[in-house]
Amino acid sequence: MKFETKAIHAGVHPDPSTGAIMTPIFQTSTYVQESVGVHQGHAYGRTSNPTRSVLQDNLAALENGTHGIAFGSGLAALDAILKLLEPSDEVVSTNDLYGGSYRLMMRLYERYNIKFHFVDLSDHDAVANAINSNTKLLWLETPTNPMLSIIDIKAIVDRHKTDNILVCIDNTFASPYLQQPLDLGADIVLHSATKYINGHSDVVLGAIVVKDKGLAEQFYFIQKASGAVPGPQDCFLVLRGIKTLHVRMDRACENAEYIAEKLQAYDKIANVYYPGLASHPGHEIAKQQMKHFGGMISFDLKHDTSAAANAILDNTQLFALAESLGGVESLIGHPATMTHASIPKEERAKVGLTDSLIRLSVGIENKEDLWEDLKQALG
Ligand SMILES: *Cc1c(COP(=O)(O)O)cnc(C)c1O
């Protein structure tokens, strides 16, 4: 089955008791047992819920995995992955990382004596230098947030994956429609389904997909034991969002390509970061490992101050000033003070995250309306 068909059908079946074509919201905490230990596969709502099971099966199919495990948020899913580690284990990760992931690693897990190294993952010598016998996890994001750098997933897997080291990709920015890391040799895919997968800015939810049964069993155990599960209504909404994922992504990518080119030609702008631009250093790799180039764009200004950025952020009408991304509506944000405020300024500067950097999540509105809005705000 091709992606578009799987988005609508994989794991989904009419409700056997009523024929309802849509997966019901099983709003229940427990299930009546016929006799002790005899039940229909569900015993308690933290351990399993039929609406959640359908979502998990659908997500697994979209990533070409075998098992999906859903969580109450993207960070709860990351938390579950970090729970695979033991004290003195080490993690090598990108130096351009979602701020919340950095915070969870450094503010919580470092206290449990897990060590994190943040390096430029496109620099293979730097990665090799950071790896040692304690390394258990390679943590990638691509495209990265907010610099939209592209990391060659297959090259990382080929050079650095060993029996001891799991490779995990945060695939939130690409969505499973644009990029399928398990096919490139990754072990674990993480999603903040809050973003493109749900796509309507009305749910917070996270997911892990794997294709190894042993890993899946560990994650189901963590899901049950730690209990960070999503509610059935949220699972239902994400399932509904997924049905249009490919249609939404196609339009968001088309709009973003149009806006990126317009921005690049605008004289007040210093740099436009968008992997779809031929001038982007990761353009060729992006072409190989992604279907299109995504809906996220960052740019900064020749006049590099927060005040100059604020003048734009305060003046867009269609682009709403807000955290998050991946919804049908376009958003604008200021990483230095919003999504990435938890990363120290020196660390931000190292990757080129300047005070004037502005991040766009391009939605599926009319692209000319979107450019008109940006143009008037830039003016
Ligand atoms: C939003 C986001 C997360 C965290 O997901 P939540 O659902 O907000 O917990 C993780 N990684 C990336 C790349 C994100 O954009």
The ligand as a Tripos MOL2 file, in Angstrom:
@<TRIPOS>MOLECULE
LIG
   15    15     1     0     0
SMALL
NO_CHARGES

@<TRIPOS>ATOM
      1 C1          7.3310   20.1490   19.6840 C.3       1 LIG1
      2 C2          8.5070   19.2840   19.4880 C.ar      1 LIG1
      3 C3          8.8340   18.3070   20.4320 C.ar      1 LIG1
      4 C4          8.0500   18.1270   21.7260 C.3       1 LIG1
      5 O1          6.7690   17.6940   21.4840 O.3       1 LIG1
      6 P1          5.5160   18.0410   22.4640 P.3       1 LIG1
      7 O2          4.3920   17.3310   21.8120 O.co2     1 LIG1
      8 O3          5.3980   19.5290   22.4940 O.co2     1 LIG1
      9 O4          5.8820   17.4940   23.8070 O.co2     1 LIG1
     10 C5          9.9290   17.5090   20.1820 C.ar      1 LIG1
     11 N1         10.6770   17.6710   19.0680 N.ar      1 LIG1
     12 C6         10.3860   18.5930   18.1380 C.ar      1 LIG1
     13 C7         11.2450   18.7130   16.9300 C.3       1 LIG1
     14 C8          9.2980   19.4380   18.3170 C.ar      1 LIG1
     15 O5          9.0350   20.3840   17.4070 O.3       1 LIG1
@<TRIPOS>BOND
     1     1     2 1
     2     2     3 ar
     3     2    14 ar
     4     3     4 1
     5     3    10 ar
     6     4     5 1
     7     5     6 1
     8     6     7 2
     9     6     8 1
    10     6     9 1
    11    10    11 ar
    12    11    12 ar
    13    12    13 1
    14    12    14 ar
    15    14    15 1
@<TRIPOS>SUBSTRUCTURE
     1 LIG1         1 GROUP 0 **** ****
